[in-house]
């Protein structure tokens, strides 16, 4: 037999043995301080020269998705556990981000407080699929296209308007009882007839709901 000490081999394995017939066999390679193709620990070189890999420890291990709980299986494959959700930016800046074992990412609902949205609406919710829906916008202190009160933003982002109060309201015809309907249109009630100058200086002037005016007979005295 050939002496075994200080003997390099094809795999740089320990326990190299040259048999009586001149062939070479290899014992198992020790696993400490051993770099491998996947930089995994628990590398074992079997007696036939093949190499197998134990699981890689998960602490302080970067991965393709920067996920925690990375595991290298005995066959050299890598799987990923769920990524923790705290302090995790995401595509939608949503909270409760989860990276699944296959590396995919899903998003929980985004909290609604202090959240600007496309329509500046309150009660904004980001669903698990990343879509956003909007609750109704509060109506107090809300300017609208028609300066109407009772403005409501519906869940689909559309806006509807309640009736506008009629007190102290100038209108196109300076009529009272002005009403803004839910669709934003404006209609006018009859204008009171007292102290009302008219084109003919007649009394009993009436402004109809369509904004037109009719005149009663003029007093003759």
C-alpha positions in Angstrom: 0.0 0.0 0.0 1.1 3.6 -0.7 1.5 5.7 2.5 -1.5 7.9 3.2 0.1 11.0 4.8 0.5 14.2 2.8 -1.3 12.7 -0.1 -3.3 15.1 -2.4 -6.2 13.4 -4.2 -8.8 14.2 -6.9 -11.2 15.6 -4.3 -8.6 16.8 -1.7 -10.3 14.3 0.7 -8.8 12.9 3.8 -8.4 9.2 4.5 -7.1 8.5 1.0 -6.1 4.8 0.6 -4.2 3.1 -2.2 -5.2 -0.5 -2.3 -2.9 -3.4 -3.0 -3.9 -3.5 -6.6 -2.9 0.2 -7.1 -6.4 1.6 -7.1 -7.3 4.5 -4.8 -10.3 4.8 -2.4 -11.4 7.7 -0.3 -12.8 8.0 3.2 -15.3 10.7 4.3 -14.0 14.3 4.3 -14.4 16.1 7.6 -17.0 18.9 7.6 -15.5 21.7 9.6 -14.2 24.8 7.8 -15.3 23.4 4.5 -16.5 25.6 1.7 -18.9 24.1 -0.8 -20.8 24.9 -3.9 -23.6 26.5 -1.8 -21.5 27.6 1.1 -23.5 25.2 3.2 -22.4 23.6 6.4 -22.4 19.8 7.1 -20.7 18.9 3.9 -19.9 15.2 3.6 -17.7 13.5 1.1 -18.7 9.9 0.9 -16.4 6.9 0.3 -17.1 7.0 -3.4 -16.0 10.6 -3.7 -19.5 12.1 -4.0 -20.4 15.1 -1.9 -23.7 15.7 -0.1 -24.8 18.8 1.8 -26.6 19.2 5.1 -29.1 22.1 5.8 -27.6 25.6 5.9 -28.2 27.5 9.1 -30.7 30.4 8.7 -29.3 33.1 10.9 -27.7 36.1 9.1 -28.4 34.6 5.7 -29.2 37.0 2.8 -31.4 35.4 0.1 -32.9 36.3 -3.2 -35.9 37.9 -1.4 -33.9 39.1 1.7 -36.2 36.7 3.6 -35.5 35.2 6.9 -35.7 31.5 7.7 -33.7 30.5 4.6 -33.1 26.7 4.5 -30.7 24.8 2.2 -31.9 21.3 1.9 -29.7 18.2 1.7 -30.0 18.3 -2.1 -28.6 21.8 -2.2 -32.0 23.4 -3.0 -33.0 26.6 -1.1 -36.5 27.3 0.4 -37.6 30.5 2.1 -39.8 31.0 5.2 -42.1 33.9 5.7 -40.5 37.4 5.9 -41.3 39.3 9.1 -43.7 42.2 8.4 -42.4 45.0 10.7 -40.4 47.8 9.1 -41.0 46.4 5.7 -41.5 48.7 2.7 -43.6 47.3 -0.1 -44.8 48.2 -3.5 -47.9 49.8 -2.0 -46.3 50.9 1.3 -48.8 48.6 3.0 -48.4 47.0 6.3 -48.7 43.3 7.1 -46.4 42.3 4.2 -45.8 38.6 4.1 -43.3 36.7 1.9 -44.5 33.1 1.5 -42.3 30.1 1.4 -42.2 30.2 -2.4 -40.8 33.7 -2.3 -44.1 35.4 -3.4 -45.3 38.5 -1.5 -48.9 39.3 -0.3 -50.1 42.4 1.4 -52.6 42.9 4.2 -54.9 45.9 4.5 -53.3 49.3 4.9 -54.5 51.3 7.9 -56.7 54.2 7.0 -55.7 56.8 9.5 -53.7 59.8 8.1 -53.8 58.3 4.6 -54.1 60.6 1.6 -55.8 59.1 -1.4 -56.6 59.9 -5.0 -59.8 61.6 -3.9 -58.5 62.7 -0.5 -61.2 60.5 1.0 -61.2 59.0 4.5 -61.4 55.2 5.2 -59.0 54.2 2.5 -58.3 50.5 2.5 -55.7 48.5 0.7 -56.8 45.0 0.2 -54.6 41.9 0.3 -54.2 42.0 -3.5 -52.8 45.5 -3.4 -56.0 47.2 -4.7 -57.4 50.3 -3.0 -61.0 51.1 -2.1 -62.4 54.3 -0.6 -65.1 54.8 2.1 -67.4 57.8 2.1 -65.9 61.2 2.6 -67.3 63.2 5.5 -69.4 66.1 4.4 -68.7 68.8 7.0 -66.5 71.6 5.8 -66.3 70.2 2.4 -66.1 72.4 -0.7 -67.6 70.8 -3.8 -68.0 71.6 -7.4 -71.3 73.4 -6.7 -70.3 74.6 -3.2 -73.2 72.3 -1.9 -73.5 70.8 1.5 -73.9 67.1 2.2 -71.2 66.0 -0.2 -70.7 62.3 -0.2 -67.8 60.3 -1.7 -68.9 56.8 -2.4 -66.8 53.7 -2.0 -66.0 53.7 -5.7 -64.6 57.2 -5.5 -67.7 58.9 -7.1 -69.1 62.1 -5.5 -72.8 63.0 -5.1 -74.3 66.1 -3.6 -77.2 66.7 -1.3 -79.6 69.7 -1.5 -78.0 73.1 -0.8 -79.7 75.1 2.0 -81.7 78.0 0.7 -81.1 80.7 3.3 -78.9 83.6 2.4 -78.3 82.1 -1.0 -77.9 84.4 -4.0 -79.0 82.8 -7.3 -78.9 83.6 -11.0 -82.3 85.3 -10.6 -81.8 86.6 -7.0 -84.7 84.3 -6.1 -85.3 82.6 -2.7 -85.9 78.9 -2.1 -82.9 77.9 -4.2 -82.4 74.1 -4.1 -79.4 72.1 -5.3 -80.5 68.6 -6.1 -78.6 65.4 -5.6 -77.3 65.5 -9.1 -75.8 69.0 -8.7 -78.6 70.7 -10.7 -80.2 73.9 -9.2 -83.9 74.8 -9.2 -85.6 78.0 -7.9 -88.8 78.4 -6.0 -91.1 81.5 -6.5 -89.7 84.9 -5.6 -91.7 86.8 -3.0 -93.6 89.7 -4.5 -93.3 92.4 -1.9 -90.9 95.3 -2.3 -89.9 93.9 -5.7 -89.1 96.2 -8.6 -89.7 94.7 -12.0 -89.3 95.5 -15.6 -92.7 97.1 -15.6 -92.5 98.4 -12.0 -95.6 96.2 -11.3 -96.5 94.5 -8.1 -97.3 90.8 -7.6 -94.2 89.7 -9.5 -93.8 85.9 -9.4 -90.6 84.0 -10.3 -91.5 80.5 -11.2 -89.5 77.3 -10.4 -88.0 77.5 -13.9 -86.6 81.0 -13.2 -89.1 82.8 -15.5 -91.1 85.7 -14.1 -94.7 86.7 -14.6 -96.3 90.0 -13.5 -99.7 90.8 -12.0 -101.6 94.0 -12.8 -99.9 97.2 -11.9 -101.8 99.3 -9.3 -103.1 102.5 -10.9 -103.1 105.0 -8.1 
